[in-house]
């Protein structure tokens, strides 16, 4: 380097020779900037540009720079020569121009709105013509008046404080909002940007840029409303609820107080949606929200979390948990009157309650305890409230253990299939078996399928479990037919989730062919609830099974949804009447009439009929008279492990036959 370089940088030659260039790096330029320089000069090209460097004393300077690569015989750079010209003064002038341009921009950036210039005493010296467009007040009416005369009285003190700050800080823009007068006598919200240009000869005053933001504020309020309130019911939504719950916990800890949380769910709401449509469902949600809001104490925080789930938060001191529970349940003794519909809708709710700090002291546990308690209330018959207690806590722990161990149950060979015989009503011989899964848990013992199958569906494990059941049932039936020399059909229950897979039928066919079992010996059982979900896809999968040769059975008919429409829309080969229809046919003539109608209708549609839950001789005999094709139930046999099937078949001419014949 030459002497000029040392003079400008304030470093001596002995400090610079051998040092890297970053000794004078200002940190102003990015790594990408230097990367671009190196890419240019390494390619043998000259780089030109401006660099901001740092002197030894920490101050900065600018140099106009040209870097020339010196090339060898192969045109590759071997060293670089840099020529630099100090342009610090030039850059200062440019920066000053930029500042002046920015000042001009401040004056004009809101030119489509309003600009005013006021003196140090607050008197309006200049105001643009757009003021009239904004406020509908003539400019001549406000010129030479105090700006305070246009500000709402409640905002004048705040405006004075901002004005004083502007006077003390020249060239610093202050942004704030005040209410300003319009010609209709109403004060509208204005956004002001106030900047002190008193020392600038061209302005000599305080510049106020202003615009009417009343509509913007309304939009923001509406946006806030939409963010924290449910649009259907106008109740606080889940986001608002979570915030309130956190606040309640925080305050309760400070004050050493308690409060209650209730989770409310509408009973059979899915059935309402499926039967009457979502418009009716939405109307019911609105009416439930209205009834809760209008009838409960206004200090109770009510929110809609999602779907048909609501939450209540209320202080422990003002109302006992049992008082609120009873009050909520009693609110729905009267029917709901829906706008535009003549019929009344009766609905009930189930309620689970937990207490802070008695049951939990943090948000997630408190919410989970109330939710799980509500689910227990539903399982116990609905239309009731329950408060979290030790027995529900044990159920929670059991549920956790089941969920935790369900994934490894297949691998650990903890599942087992039981088989319940289906009897020909006329020959009284076994024609088929229904395969029923059982789980022998090493700690909890036998866990019924209605407890772990819903959890398997939630956890996405039902496909793996269903595949194991299908293969195991087919293997056991093949083994049984080989051992007995007789042909039996096996009936296998399918989850609604399995019917969503369009490859399910071909996957099952592959298993059957691999085992050498004809599809006609396999009956796929589905429930009415499965028909409601993804109806087009389910119908397609059902038809695929039937076309391949599998038999399809509609299970639990008469329980829950009971739409005769399904019999026509979803054609199956077998209809199984739910035990609820069968249980009262002996003593109730209406029940007998309904069962007879179902049997006749099914036969007209070409379907075989099975009566489930037959536990008495009289039930069997009546079903036989009505023309029911097969029966199944404890009167003939409970579900049996495979090891007991052969001995049962050997006693097929059971003692019951004499009593059946002589009836």
Long-range contacts (C-beta under 8 A, 24 or more apart in sequence): 4-86, 5-84, 8-55, 8-61, 8-63, 8-84, 8-86, 9-53, 9-55, 9-56, 9-61, 10-55, 10-56, 10-57, 11-56, 24-53, 24-54, 24-55, 25-53, 25-54, 26-52, 26-53, 26-54, 26-60, 27-54, 28-52, 28-60, 37-67, 41-67, 41-69, 41-77, 41-80, 42-69, 42-77, 44-69, 44-71, 44-75, 44-76, 44-77, 45-69, 50-87, 50-91, 51-84, 60-88, 61-86, 61-88, 62-86, 62-87, 62-88, 62-90, 62-91, 63-87, 103-171, 103-197, 103-200, 106-173, 106-193, 106-195, 106-207, 106-209, 107-197, 107-203, 107-207, 107-209, 109-209, 110-193, 110-209, 110-210, 110-211, 113-209, 113-210, 113-211, 113-212, 114-208, 114-209, 114-210, 114-211, 115-207, 115-208, 115-209, 115-210, 116-147, 116-207, 116-208, 116-210, 117-203, 117-205, 117-206, 117-207, 117-208, 118-147, 118-205, 118-206, 118-208, 119-205, 119-206, 120-167, 120-198, 120-206, 121-146, 122-146, 122-147, 122-148, 122-163, 123-147, 125-205, 126-205, 134-182, 134-210, 134-211, 134-212, 135-180, 135-181, 135-182, 135-183, 135-188, 135-212, 136-182, 136-183, 136-184, 137-181, 137-182, 137-183, 147-208, 150-180, 150-181, 151-178, 151-179, 151-180, 151-181, 152-178, 152-179, 152-180, 152-181, 152-187, 154-179, 155-179, 162-192, 162-194, 163-194, 163-206, 166-194, 166-195, 166-196, 166-206, 167-196, 167-198, 167-206, 169-196, 170-196, 170-197, 170-198, 170-199, 171-195, 171-196, 171-197, 172-196, 177-213, 180-210, 180-212, 188-212, 188-214, 189-213, 189-214, 189-217, 230-303, 230-304, 232-282, 232-285, 232-286, 232-304, 233-285, 233-286, 233-289, 233-290, 233-304, 234-289, 235-289, 235-293, 235-302, 235-303, 235-304, 235-310, 236-301, 236-302, 236-303, 236-304, 237-303, 237-304, 237-305, 238-303, 238-304, 238-305, 238-306, 240-303, 241-301, 241-303, 241-305, 241-311, 241-313, 242-363, 244-301, 244-303, 244-313, 245-313, 245-363, 245-366, 245-367, 246-363, 248-313, 248-356, 249-356, 249-361, 249-362, 249-363, 249-366, 252-356, 252-357, 253-357, 253-361, 257-315, 257-316, 257-317, 258-316, 258-317, 258-355, 258-356, 258-357, 258-358, 259-313, 259-314, 259-315, 259-316, 259-355, 259-356, 260-312, 260-313, 260-314, 260-315, 260-316, 260-321, 260-324, 260-353, 260-354, 260-355, 260-356, 261-311, 261-312, 261-313, 261-353, 261-354, 261-355, 261-356, 261-366, 261-367, 261-370, 262-311, 262-312, 262-313, 262-314, 262-321, 262-324, 262-325, 262-328, 262-351, 262-352, 262-353, 262-370, 262-385, 263-305, 263-309, 263-310, 263-311, 263-351, 263-352, 263-353, 263-367, 263-370, 263-371, 263-373, 263-374, 264-292, 264-309, 264-310, 264-311, 264-312, 264-328, 264-349, 264-350, 264-351, 264-374, 265-308, 265-309, 265-310, 265-349, 265-350, 265-351, 265-374, 265-378, 266-308, 266-347, 266-348, 266-349, 267-347, 267-348, 267-349, 267-350, 267-378, 267-382, 267-383, 268-347, 268-382, 269-307, 269-308, 269-347, 271-560, 271-561, 272-345, 272-347, 274-532, 274-561, 275-561, 275-563, 280-338, 280-341, 280-345, 283-338, 283-339, 283-341, 284-336, 284-338, 284-345, 284-347, 287-336, 287-337, 287-338, 288-332, 288-336, 288-347, 288-349, 291-331, 291-332, 291-336, 292-328, 292-331, 295-327, 295-331, 296-324, 296-327, 296-328, 296-331, 300-324, 311-370, 316-355, 321-353, 321-355, 321-387, 322-387, 324-353, 325-351, 325-353, 325-385, 325-387, 326-385, 328-385, 329-383, 329-384, 329-385, 332-383, 348-382, 348-383, 349-383, 350-374, 350-377, 350-378, 350-382, 350-383, 350-384, 350-385, 351-377, 351-384, 351-385, 351-386, 352-376, 352-377, 352-385, 352-386, 352-388, 353-385, 353-386, 353-387, 353-388, 354-387, 354-388, 355-387, 355-388, 359-388, 368-396, 369-393, 369-396, 372-396, 372-399, 398-444, 399-455, 401-441, 401-443, 401-444, 402-441, 402-444, 402-447, 402-451, 402-452, 402-455, 403-455, 403-459, 405-441, 406-452, 406-455, 406-456, 406-459, 406-461, 407-459, 407-461, 409-439, 409-441, 410-464, 410-465, 410-468, 414-439, 414-440, 414-441, 414-442, 415-439, 415-440, 415-465, 415-468, 415-469, 415-472, 416-440, 416-641, 417-469, 417-472, 417-473, 417-476, 417-642, 418-639, 418-640, 418-641, 418-642, 419-476, 419-490, 419-639, 419-640, 419-641, 419-642, 419-645, 420-632, 420-637, 420-638, 420-639, 420-640, 421-632, 421-636, 421-637, 421-640, 421-648, 422-491, 422-610, 422-630, 422-631, 422-632, 423-630, 423-631, 423-632, 423-636, 424-629, 424-630, 425-620, 425-623, 425-624, 425-628, 425-629, 425-630, 425-631, 426-624, 428-657, 428-660, 429-652, 430-488, 430-649, 430-652, 431-488, 431-489, 431-630, 432-488, 432-489, 432-490, 432-491, 432-523, 432-630, 433-477, 433-488, 433-489, 433-490, 433-491, 433-645, 434-490, 434-491, 434-493, 434-525, 434-632, 434-639, 435-469, 435-472, 435-473, 435-476, 435-490, 435-491, 435-492, 435-493, 436-493, 436-639, 437-465, 437-469, 437-493, 453-495, 457-495, 457-496, 457-497, 462-495, 462-497, 462-498, 463-497, 463-498, 463-501, 466-494, 466-495, 466-498, 467-507, 469-493, 470-508, 470-511, 471-511, 471-515, 474-511, 474-512, 474-515, 474-517, 474-522, 475-515, 476-642, 477-517, 477-521, 478-515, 478-516, 478-517, 479-642, 480-642, 480-645, 480-646, 483-646, 484-646, 484-649, 486-649, 487-521, 488-521, 489-520, 489-521, 489-522, 489-523, 489-551, 490-521, 490-522, 490-523, 491-523, 491-525, 491-553, 492-522, 492-523, 492-524, 492-525, 493-525, 493-526, 493-555, 494-524, 494-525, 494-526, 494-530, 495-530, 496-526, 496-527, 496-529, 496-530, 496-533, 496-538, 499-526, 499-530, 499-534, 499-537, 499-538, 499-541, 499-542, 500-533, 500-534, 500-537, 500-538, 500-541, 501-541, 502-537, 502-540, 502-541, 502-544, 504-541, 504-544, 504-545, 505-541, 505-544, 505-545, 505-548, 505-550, 506-544, 506-548, 508-545, 508-550, 509-548, 509-550, 518-549, 519-548, 519-549, 519-550, 520-549, 520-550, 520-551, 522-550, 522-551, 523-550, 523-551, 523-552, 523-553, 523-573, 523-574, 524-550, 524-551, 524-552, 524-553, 525-553, 525-555, 525-576, 526-552, 526-553, 526-554, 526-555, 526-572, 527-554, 527-555, 527-556, 528-554, 528-555, 528-556, 528-557, 528-559, 528-560, 528-561, 528-562, 528-563, 528-566, 529-560, 529-561, 531-561, 531-566, 531-569, 531-570, 532-561, 535-569, 538-570, 539-569, 539-570, 542-570, 542-571, 542-572, 546-571, 546-573, 553-610, 556-612, 557-581, 557-598, 558-594, 558-598, 564-601, 567-601, 567-602, 567-605, 567-607, 568-605, 571-605, 572-607, 573-607, 573-608, 574-607, 574-608, 574-609, 574-610, 575-602, 575-607, 575-608, 575-609, 575-610, 576-609, 576-610, 576-611, 576-612, 576-632, 577-609, 577-610, 577-611, 577-612, 577-628, 578-612, 578-613, 579-612, 579-613, 579-633, 580-613, 582-611, 582-612, 582-613, 582-614, 582-619, 582-623, 582-633, 583-613, 583-619, 585-619, 585-622, 585-623, 586-616, 586-618, 586-619, 586-622, 592-622, 592-626, 595-623, 595-626, 595-628, 596-626, 599-626, 599-627, 599-628, 600-627, 603-627, 617-656, 617-659, 617-660, 617-663, 620-660, 621-660, 621-663
